[in-house]
Amino acid sequence: MLTGLALAMALGADPTVALGTGPKMCAALTAADFTAVGLSPDPAPPRPPNSDDKTSAYCTYTKAFPVAGGLEFDIFDGEADPVGVVRTILAEGGKPTRAELAGVDESLLALSPGQKGVTMASLVVRHRRLVFAITIPSTPNAKEQLVSLAKVVLSRVTH
């Protein structure tokens, strides 16, 4: 399985996504990135990023929300309080455990109950002022998939 920069290069993605550009930050992960790790995004983006704030973007790759088994990527410019942004994200999920993602300030994995028996797996990452969360359905491969996707984000976002 390809990881990080190798995956970004293989897909021909532009590895320069700037923080503070609002919905444009969704380019840090593409539907092709999810497909590359064995997940199934919808053929076309189901909803536009639902934020007009320059410091955040909530990016979806399925019509279903994560609580129903969908795929989502939320990205934030933590500016002066990236630790506070992480706390806010984690308040919405299950009890986190360390994900041990190398080269970042903090990486936490959380499993949370969804709807109709769905369990969501989320990886929350803080690297300097960059904070992001990737949420996918929980499977035996979820941690590996999340870490691979996180490496792609880290290779593309400048901050």
Salt bridges, closest charged atoms under 4 A:
ASP33 OD2 - ARG156 NH1 2.52
ASP77 OD2 - ARG129 NH2 2.73
ASP105 OD2 - ARG126 NH1 3.86
GLU106 OE1 - ARG126 NE 2.98
